[in-house]
Amino acid sequence: MPHLSMLEYTEMILEKVSFQKELFRHELEKAITVLSISERAELKNYCYERFAQDHYQCLCQCFRSDNLNY
């Protein structure tokens, strides 16, 4: 198995837990704390494209609390 970046690993985990809102929020919050600023920007774009339909409110709350200027 090829080595995954932390961002790629996070995307994979979010895909796997997206069925459960609280678990999704937990994993997203955890990822925001460990990823670099540029990775968080990429993650934000990815999440809004992929998960906004089911997790829009969670995404808004998690990325608003991120306090970064993208």
CNS distance restraints for C-alpha pairs under 8 A (distance, minus, plus):
assign (resid   4 and name CA) (resid   8 and name CA) 5.76 0.50 0.50
assign (resid   4 and name CA) (resid   9 and name CA) 5.88 0.50 0.50
assign (resid   5 and name CA) (resid   9 and name CA) 6.11 0.50 0.50
assign (resid   6 and name CA) (resid  10 and name CA) 6.02 0.50 0.50
assign (resid   6 and name CA) (resid  35 and name CA) 7.16 0.50 0.50
assign (resid   7 and name CA) (resid  11 and name CA) 6.23 0.50 0.50
assign (resid   7 and name CA) (resid  35 and name CA) 7.12 0.50 0.50
assign (resid   7 and name CA) (resid  39 and name CA) 6.32 0.50 0.50
assign (resid   7 and name CA) (resid  43 and name CA) 7.04 0.50 0.50
assign (resid   8 and name CA) (resid  12 and name CA) 6.25 0.50 0.50
assign (resid   9 and name CA) (resid  13 and name CA) 6.24 0.50 0.50
assign (resid  10 and name CA) (resid  14 and name CA) 6.10 0.50 0.50
assign (resid  10 and name CA) (resid  27 and name CA) 7.95 0.50 0.50
assign (resid  10 and name CA) (resid  28 and name CA) 7.97 0.50 0.50
assign (resid  10 and name CA) (resid  31 and name CA) 6.54 0.50 0.50
assign (resid  11 and name CA) (resid  15 and name CA) 6.21 0.50 0.50
assign (resid  11 and name CA) (resid  43 and name CA) 7.59 0.50 0.50
assign (resid  12 and name CA) (resid  16 and name CA) 6.42 0.50 0.50
assign (resid  13 and name CA) (resid  17 and name CA) 6.28 0.50 0.50
assign (resid  13 and name CA) (resid  27 and name CA) 7.58 0.50 0.50
assign (resid  14 and name CA) (resid  18 and name CA) 5.67 0.50 0.50
assign (resid  14 and name CA) (resid  24 and name CA) 6.18 0.50 0.50
assign (resid  14 and name CA) (resid  27 and name CA) 6.84 0.50 0.50
assign (resid  14 and name CA) (resid  28 and name CA) 7.19 0.50 0.50
assign (resid  17 and name CA) (resid  21 and name CA) 7.98 0.50 0.50
assign (resid  17 and name CA) (resid  23 and name CA) 6.26 0.50 0.50
assign (resid  17 and name CA) (resid  24 and name CA) 5.48 0.50 0.50
assign (resid  18 and name CA) (resid  23 and name CA) 7.68 0.50 0.50
assign (resid  18 and name CA) (resid  24 and name CA) 5.43 0.50 0.50
assign (resid  18 and name CA) (resid  51 and name CA) 7.84 0.50 0.50
assign (resid  19 and name CA) (resid  24 and name CA) 7.72 0.50 0.50
assign (resid  20 and name CA) (resid  24 and name CA) 6.05 0.50 0.50
assign (resid  21 and name CA) (resid  25 and name CA) 6.17 0.50 0.50
assign (resid  21 and name CA) (resid  55 and name CA) 7.29 0.50 0.50
assign (resid  22 and name CA) (resid  26 and name CA) 6.16 0.50 0.50
assign (resid  23 and name CA) (resid  27 and name CA) 6.19 0.50 0.50
assign (resid  24 and name CA) (resid  28 and name CA) 6.08 0.50 0.50
assign (resid  25 and name CA) (resid  29 and name CA) 6.04 0.50 0.50
assign (resid  25 and name CA) (resid  58 and name CA) 6.52 0.50 0.50
assign (resid  25 and name CA) (resid  62 and name CA) 7.76 0.50 0.50
assign (resid  26 and name CA) (resid  30 and name CA) 6.17 0.50 0.50
assign (resid  27 and name CA) (resid  31 and name CA) 6.12 0.50 0.50
assign (resid  28 and name CA) (resid  32 and name CA) 6.23 0.50 0.50
assign (resid  28 and name CA) (resid  62 and name CA) 7.48 0.50 0.50
assign (resid  29 and name CA) (resid  33 and name CA) 6.61 0.50 0.50
assign (resid  29 and name CA) (resid  62 and name CA) 6.43 0.50 0.50
assign (resid  30 and name CA) (resid  34 and name CA) 6.78 0.50 0.50
assign (resid  31 and name CA) (resid  35 and name CA) 5.99 0.50 0.50
assign (resid  32 and name CA) (resid  40 and name CA) 6.26 0.50 0.50
assign (resid  32 and name CA) (resid  66 and name CA) 7.13 0.50 0.50
assign (resid  35 and name CA) (resid  39 and name CA) 5.68 0.50 0.50
assign (resid  35 and name CA) (resid  40 and name CA) 5.87 0.50 0.50
assign (resid  36 and name CA) (resid  40 and name CA) 6.07 0.50 0.50
assign (resid  37 and name CA) (resid  41 and name CA) 6.34 0.50 0.50
assign (resid  37 and name CA) (resid  68 and name CA) 7.77 0.50 0.50
assign (resid  38 and name CA) (resid  42 and name CA) 6.39 0.50 0.50
assign (resid  39 and name CA) (resid  43 and name CA) 6.00 0.50 0.50
assign (resid  40 and name CA) (resid  44 and name CA) 5.96 0.50 0.50
assign (resid  41 and name CA) (resid  45 and name CA) 6.44 0.50 0.50
assign (resid  41 and name CA) (resid  70 and name CA) 6.50 0.50 0.50
assign (resid  42 and name CA) (resid  46 and name CA) 6.15 0.50 0.50
assign (resid  43 and name CA) (resid  47 and name CA) 5.93 0.50 0.50
assign (resid  44 and name CA) (resid  48 and name CA) 6.21 0.50 0.50
assign (resid  44 and name CA) (resid  59 and name CA) 7.98 0.50 0.50
assign (resid  44 and name CA) (resid  63 and name CA) 7.13 0.50 0.50
assign (resid  45 and name CA) (resid  49 and name CA) 6.22 0.50 0.50
assign (resid  46 and name CA) (resid  50 and name CA) 5.98 0.50 0.50
assign (resid  47 and name CA) (resid  51 and name CA) 5.26 0.50 0.50
assign (resid  47 and name CA) (resid  52 and name CA) 6.75 0.50 0.50
assign (resid  47 and name CA) (resid  59 and name CA) 7.41 0.50 0.50
assign (resid  48 and name CA) (resid  52 and name CA) 4.78 0.50 0.50
assign (resid  48 and name CA) (resid  56 and name CA) 7.37 0.50 0.50
assign (resid  48 and name CA) (resid  59 and name CA) 7.23 0.50 0.50
assign (resid  51 and name CA) (resid  55 and name CA) 5.63 0.50 0.50
assign (resid  51 and name CA) (resid  56 and name CA) 7.03 0.50 0.50
assign (resid  52 and name CA) (resid  56 and name CA) 4.32 0.50 0.50
assign (resid  52 and name CA) (resid  59 and name CA) 7.27 0.50 0.50
assign (resid  55 and name CA) (resid  59 and name CA) 6.13 0.50 0.50
assign (resid  56 and name CA) (resid  60 and name CA) 6.21 0.50 0.50
assign (resid  57 and name CA) (resid  61 and name CA) 6.21 0.50 0.50
assign (resid  58 and name CA) (resid  62 and name CA) 6.00 0.50 0.50
assign (resid  59 and name CA) (resid  63 and name CA) 5.90 0.50 0.50
assign (resid  60 and name CA) (resid  64 and name CA) 5.77 0.50 0.50
assign (resid  61 and name CA) (resid  65 and name CA) 6.14 0.50 0.50
assign (resid  62 and name CA) (resid  66 and name CA) 6.35 0.50 0.50
assign (resid  63 and name CA) (resid  67 and name CA) 7.40 0.50 0.50
